[in-house]
């Protein structure tokens, strides 16, 4: 009985650890962030917004691919202020219109309309639509949260495979050792 329990402990350990890690991975990968979801329809034309972004002062601070630089990255967009969803069109339009000061460790402040006083309210709506669309299509790198989830998934998968290989190799080695011992016993019986 005790011998049987001893042999079950490693098997239970081999099965439980991957199951726990797998469950943790499923929870981590399945969780959704609000930052990946826009609050409603696009407020303007994203194509016009892209033209405004690349031809105006936006690109000098936020980078050609919205990767950041002097100003914060806009794809993936981070929480730039006190908002639950930084992709909310109202929040983006308000931020572009009124500017924002010292956010996310950036000492530079964004002036109202990015310093371009010729921007109309439709231009601002188009810029917000462009930023939202770029974040929804995921044309740039993974956000830190998504990267962490991906890491957790692949580390868990790798651990599971390594544990399975180790288990299979140990079973094979034990059979090989038992066969070698049996061959030795038979040899010893034949010799007087």
N, C-alpha and C positions, 0 to 999 in steps of 0.2 A: 504494500500500500504506500509506504513512505517512498519507496523507490520509484513507484509510478508517479507520485506527486513531484518528485525531483525532476523527472524527465518532462513533466508538463510545464514547469516554471519557465524554462527557456523558450518553449513554444509559445506560451502565453505572452512573454515579453516580446518575442519576435512579432507577434500579431498585434499587440496593443500599442506599441510605440508608433508604427506606421499609421494605425488607425487614428490615434490621437493627433499626430502631425497632419494627416490627411483631412481630418475634421477641422483643424485649425486653419488649414489652407483654404478649404471650401468657404469657411466663414470670411476669411480675409479677402479672397477673390470675389466673393459674392456681394460684399458690402459696396454700396454706391456712395459716391461723394456728390454733394449738391453742386459743386463747382463744374461738373461735367454736363449739367443740364441748364438750359436757358429757361427763363421764367415764362416766355411767351414767344409770339412770332417775331421775326426780325423787324426792327424799327425802320429800316431803310434798305437801300440797294447795296449789297456787299461788293459788287464789282466797282461801283463808283467809289465806295469807301476804300477799296484797295488802291485805286488811283490816287485818291486824296492822301492816303497814308504814305505811299511811296514818294509822292511829289512834294509833300509838305514837310513840316518840321517834326512830324511824328517819328519818322524813320531814323532821324539823327539820335534820338534818345532811346527808343524802344527796339531798334535793330530792324534790318530788312525782313527777317523772318519772325518778328515779334519775340525774339529771344532775349531781349533786354540789353542793357548796356549802362548808359547813364541813368536811365529809368528802369523800373521793374519789367520783368518778362510779362508779355501779354498772351503768350501761348507756350506752355500752359499758364493760364491766368491764375494769379495768387490772390489771396484776400488783400485787397489794396486799402481797405478801410473797415469800418464797422458795418458789414453787411453779411447776411447769411449766404447769399449767392452772388459772387462777383460777375456772373454773366447775366444778371438782371438788366434788361435794356434801360430801365429807368435809372438804375445806379450808374451804368456806363455813360449815359447821356449827361447826367448830372455831374459826373466826375470830369468829363471832357469839357463841359460848359464852364464849370466853376473852378476847375483845377483841384489840386490836392497837394498837401505839403508834408514832406518827410515821412514817407510810408515804407515799411518793411526794411528798414536799415539804410534806405537811400536818403542821403542828405539833401539832394537836389529836390526842389519842389516843382511840380508841374503847374505852369501858369494856366490861367483860364484860356480855353481854346488852344492849348499848347503853344501859346504865344502868337498865334495867327488870328488876328482880329477880324480877318475877312471871312472866316468860316460862318456859314449860315446855319440855322437850326436843322435844315435838311442835310447839310454836309455832316453835321455832328451825328445825326441819325444813321447816315451811311457808314461813317467810321465805326459806330457801335455795332452795326450789322456785320461789318467785315470782321471785327474782333470776335464776335459771337460765332460766326460761321467758321472761322479758323480753329476755334477751340472745339467745335462740334465735330469737324472732320478729322481732327487729330493729325494734321499734316506735319507736325513737328515732333519732338521727342516726348517720351513718357514723362508724366508728372512724377514728383518724388513718391507720392502715395502709390501710383500704379507701378512704379519701378520696385518699390518695396514688396508689393503684392506678388509681382512676377518673381522676385528673388525667393520669397517664401515658398511659392509653388514649386520652383525648380529645385530648391534645396531639399524640400520634403520628398519630391519625386526621386531625387538622387539617393537620399538616405534609404528610402524604401527599397530601391533596386540594390543598393549595397548590402542591406540586411538580408534580402532574399538570396543574393549570390553567396554571401557568407554562410547562410543556413544550408544551402544546397551543397556547397563545398565541404562543410563540416560533415554532412550526412555521407557524402561520397568518401571522404577520408576515413570515417569510422568504419564503413564497409570494407575499404581497402585494408585497414589495419586488422580487422577481424579475419579477412581472407588470408592475410599473411600469417597471422597467428595460427590459423587452422592448418596451413601448409607446414609450418614449423612443427606443430604437434604431430601431424601425420609422419613427417620425416623422423622425428624422435621415436615414434612407435616402431618404425621399420628398422631402425638401427638398434642392435643388441647391446 
